[in-house]
Amino acid sequence: MRVKYFYQLIASHMGVLVFAVAILSTLFIFYGERVAYSDKAEELERYGEQILQELEQARPGTDLQSYVTVLEAQNINFIVFDQQSRILYPINGNFPSVELTPEEWNVIERGETLVVYRDVERFERSMTFVALPYVEGSTLAGGVLLASPVSGIREMVTELNRTLVAVIAISLPFALLLSLLLAKIHVTRLQRMRKATSMISEGHYQVNLPESNFDEFGDLAHDFNVMADKLQRSNEEIEQLENRRRRFMADVSHEMRTPLTTIAGIIEGLKSGMIEEEQREKGIRLVSDETKRLMRLVNENLDYEKIRSNQVTLMKEEIEAAELLEIIQEQLQLQASEKGDRLLIEAEPGEMIYGDMDRLIQILVNIVKNSIQFTENGEIYLRARAEGGASVLEVEDTGNGIEVDELEMIWRRFYKADMSRGSGQFGLGLSIVRQLVNLHDGEISVESEKGKGTKFTIRLPRKHANNH
């Protein structure tokens, strides 16, 4: 059975209230009666002690009649009895004979006061009585018994109970109204959270619940807002990744279409004999270049994914900086010459670089190729030096330069340079470069000015005793 939380709150509030009132009422009635009877018994005991003092006088009984008059005015009767329960005083009274049980006699014989709060069997009506031991010399002579009807006590307790019921009857409606108000407040806050949850389930993450440090609802609202903010950012990242994936697929398709079309056309020409004999060698070389270009695209993607998934292990060693730069110069000299560029090395003698040889070559080859792509009939400087406890590698060209608003975008995996500025190669190289530099615990930065050139600066930590 489904019960709304609103009614559950009201039921719980009223249930706790009724239970508490019932317990308190029961305790109040029980202890109220007990206190009333105790007060009456203490009053009887005080009068009994005064009567005993009178009995201890030289001529006992002289002023006992005055006690009879005073006590009867307060609806209290008393007798003096001996060990055989015979009434010694008053002789002509109408007080009924009282037979004490052996247990009650034992209390008196021990010299203690017997108290019976309520007795209905030995009297014509419900009575409270006390019996005090009466000792002559060192011998128990009997006792003094004082009794008073409990009707007055019952009337007082009954009046208290009526007052208690009236107070409860008046307070319950106010308690119900307060319970309704509190339940409404809590349910409203829950309904607000439910509405926000529904909005998130529909893809609307821009929700903001009121926060507070007052109670757990405020903490829950804070956690909910944090969750919604994270979902919003995650959704934006997913959308960005999806857009990049689409651009990536479009760019890869475009990049691959050109070499594949070229390769297919040349092969078809060679197959049909449409390409003349003197052009065949050139066609085969073009097919080889385009095939290498396709392989580069695939390898760059594989490299990037390996680096991102931490599948690349660096084999670090100390490398002579001049030797490293000479390898780059030798590998790319021919490609630079085709653009009319010169590769110049400026390395401090004896400077050592600490890193993975193959990956450092890959880093520098990507950067230098980028410089060659956008530099024509210019110079490309390869530099190595020590600076501030780090090894610094620089690649500076005198090419076209990069727009200021494009400097940060060149590191993006799917960023593609302006096709009008060069050969339009697919832009994966620099994102791989940055990942590899990070794996070396290094930093890479770029400075550029449009029309004057670009400079890439790599800072790598030097080898220390704790490096392995």
C-alpha positions in Angstrom: 0.0 0.0 0.0 1.3 3.4 -1.0 1.2 6.1 1.7 2.3 9.6 1.0 5.3 10.9 3.0 3.2 13.9 4.1 0.8 11.6 5.9 3.6 9.5 7.2 5.1 12.6 8.8 1.8 13.6 10.4 1.2 10.1 11.7 4.7 9.8 13.1 4.4 13.3 14.8 1.0 12.6 16.3 1.9 9.0 17.2 4.9 10.1 19.1 2.9 12.9 20.8 0.0 10.6 21.8 2.4 8.0 23.1 4.4 10.6 25.1 1.1 12.1 26.5 -0.2 8.6 27.4 3.1 7.7 29.2 3.2 11.1 31.0 -0.5 11.0 32.0 -0.1 7.5 33.4 3.0 8.5 35.4 1.3 11.7 36.5 -1.8 9.9 37.8 0.3 7.1 39.4 2.8 9.4 41.1 0.1 12.0 41.9 -2.0 9.5 43.8 1.1 8.2 45.5 2.3 11.6 46.6 -1.2 12.5 47.8 -1.4 9.3 49.9 2.2 9.8 51.1 1.3 13.4 52.3 -1.7 12.1 54.1 0.3 9.3 55.8 3.0 11.8 56.8 0.3 14.0 58.3 -1.2 11.0 60.3 2.3 10.1 61.4 3.0 13.6 62.8 -0.2 13.5 64.8 0.6 10.0 66.0 4.0 11.2 67.3 2.3 14.0 69.3 -0.1 11.5 70.8 2.7 9.3 71.8 4.4 12.3 73.5 1.2 12.9 75.4 1.1 9.2 76.5 4.6 9.5 77.9 3.6 12.3 80.3 3.2 11.6 84.0 -0.6 11.6 83.8 -1.3 10.3 80.3 -4.7 10.8 78.8 -5.4 14.1 80.4 -5.2 16.1 77.1 -6.1 13.2 74.7 -9.7 14.4 74.5 -8.4 17.6 72.9 -6.7 15.6 70.2 -9.9 13.8 69.6 -11.8 17.0 69.0 -9.1 18.5 66.8 -8.6 15.4 64.7 -12.3 14.7 64.3 -12.6 18.2 62.8 -10.1 17.1 60.1 -11.9 13.8 59.6 -9.2 11.8 61.4 -9.9 9.2 64.0 -7.3 7.6 66.4 -7.2 4.8 69.0 -4.7 3.5 71.4 -4.5 -0.3 71.5 -2.6 -3.0 73.5 -0.8 -6.0 72.3 -4.0 -8.0 72.2 -5.5 -5.4 69.8 -7.9 -4.2 72.5 -8.8 -0.5 72.4 -7.5 1.3 75.4 -8.6 4.8 74.3 -11.2 6.1 73.7 -13.3 3.7 75.6 -16.7 4.7 74.3 -15.6 5.5 70.7 -17.3 4.2 67.6 -14.0 3.3 65.9 -14.2 -0.3 64.6 -11.8 -2.9 66.0 -8.8 -3.3 63.8 -7.1 -6.6 63.5 -3.5 -6.4 62.3 -1.9 -9.2 60.3 1.2 -11.0 61.7 3.3 -9.2 59.2 2.0 -5.8 60.3 2.5 -6.7 64.0 6.1 -7.6 63.1 6.7 -4.0 61.8 5.3 -2.5 65.0 7.4 -4.9 67.2 10.5 -3.8 65.4 9.7 -0.3 66.6 8.8 0.9 63.1 5.8 2.8 61.9 3.2 0.8 59.9 1.8 2.7 56.9 -1.1 1.5 54.8 -2.0 3.9 52.1 -5.3 2.4 51.2 -7.4 -0.2 52.9 -11.0 -1.2 52.1 -11.4 -4.5 53.9 -11.1 -3.6 57.6 -13.2 -0.4 57.5 -16.6 0.5 56.1 -14.9 2.7 53.5 -11.6 3.2 51.9 -9.1 4.5 54.5 -5.5 5.4 54.9 -4.0 4.5 58.3 -0.7 4.5 60.2 0.2 2.6 63.4 3.0 3.7 65.7 4.5 1.5 68.4 3.7 2.5 72.0 6.5 1.6 74.4 6.3 1.8 78.2 9.8 1.7 79.6 11.5 -0.9 77.4 8.4 -3.0 76.8 6.0 -2.8 73.9 2.7 -1.9 75.4 0.7 -1.6 72.1 0.3 1.2 69.6 -1.4 4.3 68.3 -3.5 4.0 65.2 -4.7 7.0 63.2 -7.0 6.6 60.1 -8.5 9.0 57.6 -10.8 8.3 54.7 -9.3 8.7 51.2 -12.3 10.2 49.6 -10.8 13.7 49.7 -7.6 12.4 48.1 -9.5 10.6 45.3 -11.5 13.8 44.6 -8.3 15.8 44.4 -6.7 13.2 42.0 -9.9 13.1 39.9 -9.8 16.9 39.6 -6.2 16.8 38.5 -7.0 14.1 35.9 -9.8 16.3 34.5 -7.4 19.2 34.3 -4.9 17.0 32.5 -7.5 15.8 30.0 -8.6 19.4 29.3 -5.0 20.5 28.7 -4.4 17.5 26.3 -7.7 18.3 24.5 -6.6 21.9 24.0 -3.0 21.2 23.0 -3.7 18.4 20.5 -5.2 20.6 17.8 -2.3 23.0 18.1 0.1 20.1 17.9 -1.7 18.8 14.8 -1.5 22.2 13.1 2.3 22.4 14.0 2.7 18.9 12.6 0.9 19.9 9.4 3.2 22.9 9.0 6.4 20.9 9.5 5.3 18.1 7.3 4.4 20.6 4.5 7.8 22.2 4.8 9.7 18.9 4.6 7.5 17.6 1.7 7.9 20.8 -0.2 11.7 20.5 0.0 11.4 16.8 -1.2 9.1 17.8 -4.0 11.7 20.4 -5.1 14.4 17.8 -5.2 12.1 15.4 -7.1 11.4 18.1 -9.7 15.2 18.7 -10.0 15.8 15.0 -10.4 13.2 14.8 -13.1 14.8 17.7 -15.0 18.2 15.9 -14.8 16.7 12.7 -16.1 15.4 14.6 -19.1 18.9 16.1 -19.8 18.5 19.5 -18.2 21.5 19.8 -15.9 21.3 23.5 -15.1 19.4 23.1 -11.8 20.2 24.7 -8.5 18.6 23.8 -5.2 18.6 26.2 -2.3 21.5 25.1 0.1 21.8 25.5 3.8 23.8 24.2 6.8 20.6 23.8 8.9 20.0 20.1 8.4 20.6 17.0 6.2 18.2 18.4 3.6 20.6 21.3 3.1 23.6 18.9 2.8 21.6 16.8 0.3 20.8 19.9 -1.8 24.5 20.8 -1.8 25.5 17.3 -2.9 22.8 17.4 -5.5 24.0 20.7 -6.9 27.6 19.3 -7.0 26.4 16.3 -8.9 24.3 18.4 -11.3 27.4 20.6 -12.0 29.6 17.5 -12.7 26.9 16.1 -14.9 26.7 19.4 -16.8 30.5 19.4 -17.3 30.5 15.8 -18.3 27.8 16.4 -20.8 29.6 19.3 -22.3 32.8 17.2 -22.5 30.9 14.4 -24.2 29.4 16.9 -26.7 32.9 18.3 -27.3 34.3 14.8 -27.8 31.5 13.9 -30.1 32.0 17.0 -32.2 35.8 16.3 -32.2 35.1 12.7 -33.2 33.0 13.9 -36.1 35.6 16.4 -37.2 38.3 13.8 -36.8 36.4 11.3 -38.9 35.7 13.9 -41.5 39.4 15.0 -41.5 40.7 11.5 -41.6 38.4 10.6 -44.4 39.5 13.7 -46.3 43.2 13.1 -45.6 43.0 9.5 -46.7 40.8 10.1 -49.7 43.5 12.2 -51.4 46.4 9.6 -51.2 44.0 6.7 -51.8 42.6 8.5 -54.9 46.2 9.2 -56.1 47.3 5.6 -55.5 44.2 4.1 -57.2 44.7 6.4 -60.2 48.4 5.6 -60.7 47.8 1.9 -60.3 45.0 2.0 -62.7 47.1 4.0 -65.1 50.0 1.5 -64.8 47.7 -1.4 -65.2 46.0 0.0 -68.4 49.3 1.3 -69.9 48.0 4.9 -69.9 51.2 6.1 -68.1 54.1 6.3 -70.4 57.3 4.4 -69.7 59.3 7.5 -68.8 56.6 8.6 -66.2 56.3 5.1 -64.6 59.2 5.6 -62.1 57.7 9.0 -61.0 54.3 7.4 -60.6 55.7 4.5 -58.5 57.6 7.0 -56.3 54.4 9.0 -55.8 52.5 5.8 -54.8 55.3 5.1 -52.3 55.1 8.7 -50.8 51.3 8.5 -50.5 51.5 5.1 -48.9 54.0 6.4 -46.4 51.6 9.3 -45.7 48.8 6.9 -44.9 51.1 4.9 -42.7 52.0 8.1 -40.8 48.4 8.9 -40.2 47.7 5.5 -38.8 50.9 5.4 -36.7 50.3 8.8 -35.2 46.8 7.7 -34.0 48.2 4.6 -32.5 51.0 6.5 -30.8 48.6 9.0 -29.3 46.3 6.3 -27.9 49.3 4.4 -26.4 50.6 7.5 -24.7 47.1 8.4 -23.3 46.6 4.9 -21.9 50.1 4.8 -20.3 51.3 2.0 -22.5 54.5 3.8 -23.4 57.6 3.0 -21.2 60.5 5.4 -21.4 64.0 4.1 -21.5 65.9 7.1 -20.2 69.6 7.6 -20.6 72.1 10.5 -20.9 72.3 11.6 -24.5 74.8 14.1 -26.0 72.8 17.0 -27.2 74.9 17.7 -30.3 74.6 14.1 -31.4 70.8 14.2 -31.0 70.4 17.4 -33.0 72.7 16.0 -35.7 70.5 13.0 -36.1 67.5 15.3 -36.6 69.4 17.3 -39.1 70.5 14.3 -41.1 66.9 12.8 -41.2 65.2 16.0 -42.3 67.9 17.7 -44.4 66.5 16.5 -47.7 63.0 17.5 -46.8 64.2 21.0 -45.7 66.2 21.4 -48.9 63.1 20.8 -51.0 61.6 23.9 -49.4 64.8 25.9 -49.6 65.4 25.8 -45.9 68.6 25.4 -43.9 68.8 23.3 -40.7 71.4 25.0 -38.3 72.7 23.5 -35.1 73.7 25.5 -32.0 74.6 23.3 -29.1 76.7 23.9 -26.1 79.8 21.6 -26.0 79.3 18.7 -23.7 75.6 19.4 -23.0 73.8 16.2 -22.0 70.1 15.5 -22.3 68.4 12.9 -20.0 65.6 11.1 -21.7 64.4 8.4 -24.1 66.4 8.6 -27.3 63.7 7.3 -29.6 61.0 9.5 -28.1 63.2 12.6 -28.1 63.9 12.0 -31.8 60.1 11.6 -32.4 59.5 14.9 -30.5 62.0 16.9 -32.4 61.1 15.4 -35.8 57.5 16.4 -35.4 58.4 19.9 -34.4 61.0 20.4 -37.1 58.6 18.9 -39.8 56.0 21.5 -38.6 58.7 24.2 -39.0 59.6 23.0 -42.5 55.9 22.9 -43.5 55.5 26.6 -42.7 58.9 27.9 -43.7 60.2 28.5 -47.2 63.7 29.7 -48.1 64.4 30.3 -44.5 66.4 29.0 -41.5 65.5 26.5 -38.8 67.7 26.6 -35.7 68.2 23.6 -33.5 69.6 24.6 -30.2 70.6 22.9 -26.9 71.8 24.5 -23.7 71.6 24.3 -19.9 69.4 26.8 -18.0 68.5 26.9 -14.4 69.2 23.3 -13.6 67.3 22.0 -16.7 68.2 21.0 -20.2 66.7 23.3 -22.8 65.9 22.3 -26.5 64.8 24.9 -28.9 63.5 24.8 -32.5 63.1 28.2 -34.0 62.2 29.0 -37.6 61.8 32.1 -39.8 58.6 31.0 -41.3 55.1 32.3 -41.6 54.4 32.3 -37.8 51.1 31.4 -36.0 48.2 33.7 -35.2 48.0 34.5 -31.5 44.5 33.0 -31.1 45.8 29.8 -32.6 48.8 29.2 -30.3 46.9 27.1 -27.7 44.8 25.3 -30.3 47.9 23.8 -32.0 48.1 21.2 -29.1 44.7 19.8 -29.7 44.5 16.4 -31.1 42.0 17.2 -33.8 43.3 20.7 -34.6 44.1 21.2 -38.3 46.3 24.0 -39.5 45.3 26.5 -42.1 45.4 24.6 -45.4 46.4 27.7 -47.3 49.7 28.0 -45.3 51.3 24.8 -46.3 50.8 21.2 -47.3 47.9 20.8 -45.0 49.2 17.8 -43.1 46.9 16.3 -40.5 47.4 17.9 -37.1 48.2 15.0 -34.7 52.0 15.5 -34.4 52.0 18.4 -31.9 49.5 16.8 -29.5 51.8 13.7 -29.4 54.8 16.0 -28.8 53.1 17.5 -25.7 52.2 14.1 -24.3 55.7 12.8 -24.8 57.2 15.9 -23.1 54.9 15.4 -20.2 56.0 11.8 -19.9 59.5 13.1 -19.5 58.3 15.4 -16.6 59.2 18.3 -18.9 57.5 21.4 -20.2 57.0 22.7 -23.7 56.0 26.2 -24.8 55.6 28.1 -28.0 56.2 31.7 -29.1 55.3 33.1 -32.4 54.8 36.3 -34.3 52.8 36.4 -37.6 55.2 36.8 -40.6 58.4 36.5 -38.5 58.5 32.9 -37.3 57.9 30.5 -34.4 60.0 29.1 -31.5 59.3 25.9 -29.6 61.0 25.6 -26.2 61.4 22.3 -24.4 62.6 22.1 -20.8 63.6 18.7 -19.5 64.9 17.9 -15.9 68.5 16.9 -15.7 69.5 13.5 -14.3 69.8 13.3 -10.5 70.9 10.5 -8.2 67.3 9.5 -7.6 66.5 9.2 -11.3 66.4 5.7 -12.8 
